[in-house]
């Protein structure tokens, strides 16, 4: 049975193409949603771009007919813009005028078309609760939802024969992996001796060869002075240093070494091996307090608070002494040489990025659409790394289950040019690890 889907403002700001995402059902946009979206159209942020995109979509439909009467959607159904004069209970009226009017449209539609199920779609948890109290069916917009407990980890263990472990561990040879059809391309595998589980060997499943292959390099070599402190970091470095893998996603809590290892691998590939022309490090800007416009100074000075974690990691890798820092040495040396570039994601949009090692830090704050925009910027001979912690999200329009980082992990887990690793063991300090687990 065809349904009427009433969309809230946050759904359209999260995904402007949500208009097209309900198959052959009807889509209804309250006029009050358009009024709220209009407030964002001058913003230079992703919300502003999405607001302008929604306006362009609706204007193109308006050219085909009356939005009040309904315009056909490409996959069937009709798109309508509606308003209401309905008054909600007085207990719900204070401070939520627009929300009440949007709910009023949904209630009117439910009453006017009883044979067609009305479903209110919003990403606002409290608004879903209020809609339910009024007798409306309310759902989240979760087309990209991936339960975090079910997220692909990029890691597997296999109990195998002692001879197979010896072949991988002692000889460093490629081996046939039993039950290989259940393993994804570039998944890292820990082989355990079935007679002695402490006897192990590590490898990565090569999807092209269909075999388990040794790590890229001996872990003892280190990368730009950094050596892995645990098995997860060893696996992570293997993926970062493998030239055949063009997309790496790293998920982990604070202190697991995600950003540090990614920057170390990037500097290794750019400065030591010369495989890429530049290391580009970027991150989205989501202020925890006052926005960037309130900060003093130039654009570069305004961005420093958000980019400081990157600067700190780079200077740690440069192994600068106190005397070096007093002498003015720092990350800017790499910037001046053109070997590294650090900038917010806002400036990447619209560019083509060939021959670069790109790191997108805090990628959990991106929507699936934003991640798509970034990855499609990648040019020839470019490798891109996405790092983040799905449990530390500052973007109010995504959560741990539908952000761009977990979306990419889920969509690319079977691709031969992509790889993923989930890191859980903190190495920043004993206190940081304890805080991450207890707080």
KOLLOVEX-532736 format. One record per residue (C-alpha): x, y, z; residue in three letters. Coordinates in Angstrom, 3 decimals, decimal comma. Layout:
BEGIN
X	Y	Z	ALA
...
END
This chain:
BEGIN
0,000	0,000	0,000	UNK
1,268	3,443	-0,911	UNK
2,209	5,644	2,062	UNK
2,496	9,371	2,755	UNK
5,918	10,289	4,150	UNK
6,060	13,695	5,856	UNK
9,658	14,945	6,069	UNK
11,080	17,092	8,870	UNK
13,651	19,852	8,312	UNK
16,588	17,872	9,688	UNK
15,994	15,050	7,200	UNK
16,418	17,367	4,210	UNK
19,426	19,106	5,749	UNK
20,998	15,708	6,438	UNK
20,336	14,370	2,923	UNK
18,849	16,689	0,269	UNK
18,223	13,669	-1,960	UNK
15,942	12,106	0,638	UNK
13,081	13,458	-1,515	UNK
13,890	10,655	-3,972	UNK
14,411	7,952	-1,331	UNK
10,875	6,637	-0,693	UNK
10,313	4,542	-3,834	UNK
6,760	4,902	-5,223	UNK
5,315	6,474	-2,077	UNK
4,136	10,064	-1,675	UNK
6,462	12,650	-0,117	UNK
4,974	15,619	1,728	UNK
7,045	18,622	2,805	UNK
5,358	21,033	5,223	UNK
5,750	24,678	4,151	UNK
7,221	25,332	7,598	UNK
10,122	23,026	6,781	UNK
10,943	25,209	3,792	UNK
10,814	28,302	6,028	UNK
13,306	26,686	8,430	UNK
15,579	25,589	5,586	UNK
15,541	29,134	4,250	UNK
17,361	30,267	7,398	UNK
20,405	28,144	6,423	UNK
20,720	29,101	2,756	UNK
23,407	31,764	3,298	UNK
25,600	29,548	5,506	UNK
28,962	28,535	4,062	UNK
28,797	25,236	5,932	UNK
27,562	21,877	4,609	UNK
24,133	22,721	6,045	UNK
24,045	25,843	3,888	UNK
24,977	23,879	0,778	UNK
22,322	21,284	1,543	UNK
19,711	23,999	2,102	UNK
20,470	25,537	-1,293	UNK
20,374	22,099	-2,928	UNK
16,936	21,372	-1,445	UNK
15,683	24,712	-2,795	UNK
16,981	23,863	-6,286	UNK
15,337	20,434	-6,223	UNK
11,985	21,878	-5,183	UNK
12,203	24,659	-7,748	UNK
12,839	22,129	-10,513	UNK
9,728	20,216	-9,438	UNK
7,744	23,459	-9,291	UNK
8,521	23,996	-12,959	UNK
6,751	20,709	-13,735	UNK
3,494	21,496	-11,955	UNK
1,807	22,705	-8,794	UNK
3,560	21,645	-5,596	UNK
0,281	22,213	-3,756	UNK
-1,567	19,719	-5,943	UNK
1,387	17,376	-6,300	UNK
4,163	16,736	-8,808	UNK
5,118	13,187	-9,950	UNK
8,368	11,780	-8,547	UNK
10,769	9,830	-10,811	UNK
10,076	6,464	-9,117	UNK
6,328	6,972	-8,723	UNK
4,324	8,728	-6,068	UNK
3,785	12,445	-5,701	UNK
5,684	15,323	-4,089	UNK
3,562	17,909	-2,282	UNK
4,115	21,007	-0,161	UNK
1,407	21,465	2,497	UNK
0,417	23,754	5,360	UNK
-2,086	23,524	8,237	UNK
-4,319	25,591	10,497	UNK
-4,540	22,857	13,095	UNK
-3,771	23,857	16,686	UNK
-2,027	21,304	18,865	UNK
-2,766	20,893	22,595	UNK
-1,751	23,960	24,595	UNK
0,699	21,883	26,622	UNK
2,735	21,383	23,428	UNK
2,559	24,956	22,157	UNK
5,259	26,730	24,132	UNK
8,593	27,254	22,385	UNK
7,996	24,751	19,564	UNK
5,820	26,663	17,106	UNK
7,449	25,332	13,923	UNK
7,608	21,765	15,222	UNK
3,913	21,953	16,151	UNK
2,949	23,204	12,715	UNK
4,984	20,441	11,062	UNK
3,241	17,876	13,284	UNK
-0,072	19,561	12,416	UNK
0,504	18,894	8,709	UNK
1,098	15,216	9,473	UNK
-2,067	15,017	11,598	UNK
-4,125	16,747	8,895	UNK
-2,843	14,324	6,285	UNK
-3,621	11,332	8,491	UNK
-7,197	12,596	8,996	UNK
-7,790	13,626	5,357	UNK
-6,508	10,377	3,829	UNK
-7,347	7,583	6,297	UNK
-6,779	4,885	3,677	UNK
-3,158	5,961	3,138	UNK
-0,754	5,449	6,024	UNK
0,946	8,666	7,179	UNK
4,530	8,291	8,419	UNK
6,386	11,216	9,971	UNK
10,150	11,089	9,263	UNK
12,493	13,032	11,557	UNK
15,952	12,669	13,023	UNK
14,839	14,532	16,165	UNK
14,344	11,948	18,923	UNK
12,153	14,206	21,063	UNK
9,965	15,105	18,106	UNK
9,432	11,409	17,363	UNK
8,272	10,950	20,952	UNK
5,853	13,894	20,670	UNK
4,537	12,575	17,349	UNK
3,940	9,167	18,882	UNK
2,021	10,776	21,764	UNK
-0,275	12,395	19,174	UNK
-0,965	9,052	17,499	UNK
1,372	9,495	14,538	UNK
3,679	6,836	13,177	UNK
7,157	8,370	13,536	UNK
10,421	6,959	12,214	UNK
14,054	7,981	11,956	UNK
15,621	8,577	8,556	UNK
18,099	5,736	8,715	UNK
18,786	4,546	5,165	UNK
22,507	4,373	5,962	UNK
22,122	2,925	9,451	UNK
24,748	0,395	10,553	UNK
24,507	-0,916	14,106	UNK
27,839	-0,125	15,718	UNK
27,995	-3,527	17,442	UNK
27,697	-5,185	14,035	UNK
30,252	-2,957	12,291	UNK
32,852	-4,834	10,277	UNK
36,088	-4,912	12,282	UNK
38,542	-5,808	9,516	UNK
39,998	-8,514	11,744	UNK
39,527	-12,291	11,936	UNK
41,031	-15,259	13,745	UNK
41,405	-18,781	12,366	UNK
42,374	-22,028	14,094	UNK
44,631	-23,863	11,642	UNK
47,235	-26,582	11,600	UNK
50,657	-26,110	13,164	UNK
52,313	-26,509	9,746	UNK
50,297	-23,627	8,278	UNK
51,278	-21,329	11,142	UNK
54,939	-22,324	10,733	UNK
54,768	-21,714	6,992	UNK
53,505	-18,159	7,519	UNK
55,539	-17,279	10,625	UNK
58,931	-18,827	9,906	UNK
59,090	-18,728	6,137	UNK
57,066	-15,551	5,553	UNK
55,314	-17,324	2,704	UNK
51,896	-16,808	1,162	UNK
49,481	-19,544	2,246	UNK
46,115	-20,918	1,245	UNK
43,540	-19,951	3,841	UNK
40,872	-22,515	4,779	UNK
37,321	-21,189	4,441	UNK
38,647	-18,272	2,383	UNK
35,201	-17,423	0,979	UNK
34,159	-16,085	4,403	UNK
37,059	-13,579	4,497	UNK
36,891	-10,113	2,940	UNK
39,583	-8,591	0,736	UNK
42,424	-7,059	2,789	UNK
41,013	-8,430	6,030	UNK
43,797	-9,035	8,529	UNK
43,884	-12,547	9,918	UNK
45,531	-14,014	13,006	UNK
46,356	-17,668	12,498	UNK
46,335	-19,756	15,678	UNK
47,781	-23,224	16,065	UNK
44,820	-25,464	16,916	UNK
47,030	-27,530	19,229	UNK
48,731	-24,534	20,837	UNK
46,745	-21,236	20,571	UNK
49,734	-19,209	21,772	UNK
51,587	-20,226	18,590	UNK
50,384	-17,618	16,064	UNK
51,155	-15,891	12,800	UNK
49,722	-12,723	11,216	UNK
48,788	-12,045	7,619	UNK
46,494	-10,099	5,297	UNK
44,062	-11,721	2,892	UNK
44,887	-10,672	-0,657	UNK
41,601	-10,653	-2,563	UNK
43,282	-10,732	-5,992	UNK
45,446	-13,749	-5,186	UNK
42,963	-15,433	-2,870	UNK
45,793	-16,121	-0,426	UNK
46,989	-14,928	2,956	UNK
50,114	-12,823	2,463	UNK
52,741	-11,550	4,930	UNK
52,667	-7,990	6,177	UNK
54,121	-5,245	3,962	UNK
57,297	-4,866	5,993	UNK
58,912	-6,118	9,134	UNK
57,227	-4,385	12,049	UNK
60,572	-3,789	13,742	UNK
61,571	-1,336	11,025	UNK
59,116	1,279	12,278	UNK
57,723	4,165	10,284	UNK
59,096	7,668	10,737	UNK
60,372	6,623	14,138	UNK
57,063	5,050	15,200	UNK
56,844	1,348	15,990	UNK
53,533	-0,398	16,680	UNK
52,931	-1,164	20,324	UNK
50,319	-3,864	19,803	UNK
48,924	-6,206	17,187	UNK
46,178	-3,787	16,107	UNK
48,710	-1,060	15,369	UNK
50,828	-3,552	13,425	UNK
47,854	-4,433	11,254	UNK
47,013	-0,750	10,847	UNK
50,499	0,142	9,630	UNK
50,418	-2,749	7,192	UNK
47,279	-1,350	5,563	UNK
48,584	2,222	5,587	UNK
51,876	1,276	3,945	UNK
50,412	-1,010	1,288	UNK
50,504	0,826	-2,039	UNK
47,771	-1,319	-3,608	UNK
45,194	-0,217	-1,044	UNK
43,798	3,200	-1,980	UNK
41,208	3,633	0,780	UNK
41,765	2,823	4,463	UNK
39,219	3,374	7,215	UNK
40,370	3,315	10,845	UNK
37,841	3,249	13,678	UNK
38,951	3,465	17,290	UNK
38,509	5,252	20,582	UNK
40,726	8,082	21,765	UNK
44,366	7,145	22,304	UNK
44,549	4,098	20,048	UNK
46,980	5,840	17,671	UNK
44,719	6,282	14,649	UNK
45,854	9,741	13,616	UNK
49,489	9,346	14,648	UNK
49,983	6,156	12,634	UNK
48,210	7,632	9,615	UNK
50,395	10,762	9,640	UNK
53,555	8,691	10,169	UNK
52,694	6,480	7,191	UNK
51,895	9,561	5,085	UNK
55,201	11,227	5,903	UNK
57,016	7,978	5,151	UNK
55,404	7,733	1,719	UNK
55,913	11,407	0,877	UNK
59,331	12,284	2,312	UNK
61,185	8,961	2,356	UNK
59,738	6,997	-0,558	UNK
58,576	9,913	-2,714	UNK
55,516	7,960	-3,834	UNK
53,188	10,928	-3,336	UNK
53,785	14,633	-3,904	UNK
52,124	15,845	-0,736	UNK
50,541	14,788	2,550	UNK
47,148	16,488	2,912	UNK
45,589	16,344	6,383	UNK
42,078	17,630	6,897	UNK
39,250	17,495	9,403	UNK
35,708	18,854	9,647	UNK
35,070	21,867	11,850	UNK
32,395	21,367	14,490	UNK
32,891	23,763	17,406	UNK
32,199	22,543	20,931	UNK
31,744	26,116	22,064	UNK
31,628	29,372	20,112	UNK
31,852	29,131	16,353	UNK
34,929	30,032	14,271	UNK
33,574	33,455	13,377	UNK
33,822	34,590	16,992	UNK
37,534	33,838	17,251	UNK
40,077	36,619	16,695	UNK
42,695	36,717	13,963	UNK
43,059	35,621	10,361	UNK
41,423	32,518	8,868	UNK
44,579	30,514	9,600	UNK
44,592	31,704	13,208	UNK
40,891	30,919	13,549	UNK
41,496	27,357	12,355	UNK
44,403	26,655	14,705	UNK
42,243	25,366	17,605	UNK
40,723	22,709	15,345	UNK
43,975	21,798	13,624	UNK
46,152	21,791	16,752	UNK
45,808	18,007	17,312	UNK
47,288	17,507	13,834	UNK
50,120	19,942	14,552	UNK
50,870	18,146	17,829	UNK
51,123	14,754	16,112	UNK
53,393	16,074	13,369	UNK
55,759	17,735	15,845	UNK
55,833	14,551	17,926	UNK
56,908	12,623	14,823	UNK
59,560	15,254	14,062	UNK
61,045	14,458	17,489	UNK
61,753	18,095	18,246	UNK
63,644	18,917	21,402	UNK
62,799	21,863	23,632	UNK
65,736	23,737	22,140	UNK
64,417	23,062	18,629	UNK
61,028	24,484	19,543	UNK
62,607	27,539	21,122	UNK
64,542	28,053	17,914	UNK
61,252	28,206	16,015	UNK
61,289	24,770	14,447	UNK
57,951	23,005	13,967	UNK
55,388	21,567	11,612	UNK
55,544	24,706	9,461	UNK
58,875	23,467	8,015	UNK
57,031	20,691	6,202	UNK
54,381	23,177	5,084	UNK
57,009	25,575	3,745	UNK
58,668	22,767	1,792	UNK
55,329	21,895	0,189	UNK
55,470	18,351	1,573	UNK
52,417	18,735	3,766	UNK
49,182	20,709	3,696	UNK
46,728	21,066	6,566	UNK
43,303	22,541	5,919	UNK
39,609	22,169	6,808	UNK
37,386	19,967	4,686	UNK
35,455	23,006	3,471	UNK
38,340	23,883	1,139	UNK
38,600	20,405	-0,402	UNK
35,173	20,521	-1,991	UNK
35,356	20,967	-5,767	UNK
39,073	20,179	-6,039	UNK
40,794	17,323	-7,840	UNK
43,524	15,729	-5,720	UNK
46,033	13,581	-7,653	UNK
49,315	12,147	-6,302	UNK
48,494	12,847	-2,662	UNK
48,301	10,948	0,608	UNK
45,098	12,289	2,176	UNK
44,067	11,886	5,798	UNK
40,563	12,883	6,863	UNK
40,555	12,973	10,656	UNK
37,364	12,919	12,783	UNK
35,449	11,477	9,823	UNK
32,646	10,335	12,145	UNK
31,338	13,915	11,997	UNK
30,604	13,632	8,280	UNK
27,354	12,579	6,648	UNK
27,388	9,811	4,002	UNK
26,832	12,481	1,345	UNK
29,802	14,516	2,561	UNK
32,067	11,458	2,559	UNK
31,016	10,684	-0,991	UNK
31,859	14,252	-2,002	UNK
35,332	13,916	-0,468	UNK
36,240	10,491	-1,849	UNK
35,120	11,478	-5,343	UNK
37,771	14,254	-5,213	UNK
40,504	11,597	-5,259	UNK
42,630	11,650	-8,407	UNK
45,185	9,275	-9,927	UNK
47,765	7,778	-7,574	UNK
46,087	9,142	-4,445	UNK
45,489	7,262	-1,218	UNK
42,870	8,406	1,284	UNK
42,618	7,528	4,976	UNK
39,477	8,103	7,064	UNK
39,888	7,990	10,838	UNK
37,431	8,540	13,655	UNK
35,552	7,391	16,719	UNK
31,800	6,827	16,140	UNK
31,154	7,397	19,847	UNK
32,525	10,966	19,797	UNK
30,273	12,867	17,425	UNK
29,827	16,647	17,407	UNK
27,592	16,859	14,335	UNK
23,945	17,038	15,533	UNK
22,686	15,541	12,264	UNK
24,461	12,170	12,471	UNK
24,920	9,537	15,151	UNK
27,026	6,433	15,767	UNK
24,971	4,338	13,359	UNK
24,512	6,555	10,301	UNK
27,620	8,737	10,007	UNK
29,791	8,808	6,917	UNK
32,664	6,819	8,453	UNK
30,644	3,703	9,296	UNK
28,837	4,074	5,965	UNK
32,135	3,814	4,082	UNK
33,275	0,867	6,231	UNK
30,104	-1,018	5,410	UNK
30,045	-0,223	1,690	UNK
33,733	-0,851	0,915	UNK
34,432	-3,958	3,026	UNK
34,371	-6,261	-0,022	UNK
36,437	-4,057	-2,338	UNK
39,997	-5,078	-3,214	UNK
41,362	-1,507	-3,151	UNK
39,925	-0,766	0,303	UNK
40,681	-1,955	3,819	UNK
39,467	-1,380	7,362	UNK
40,727	-1,914	10,888	UNK
39,034	-1,342	14,228	UNK
41,391	-0,425	17,051	UNK
40,388	-0,872	20,686	UNK
43,587	-0,882	22,739	UNK
44,651	2,563	23,913	UNK
48,355	3,419	23,994	UNK
48,336	7,139	24,838	UNK
48,819	6,551	28,576	UNK
47,515	4,337	31,343	UNK
45,306	7,191	32,584	UNK
43,894	7,946	29,119	UNK
43,081	4,262	28,575	UNK
41,384	4,027	31,969	UNK
39,349	7,174	31,299	UNK
38,256	5,921	27,861	UNK
36,978	2,715	29,439	UNK
35,413	4,093	32,631	UNK
33,990	7,493	31,735	UNK
END
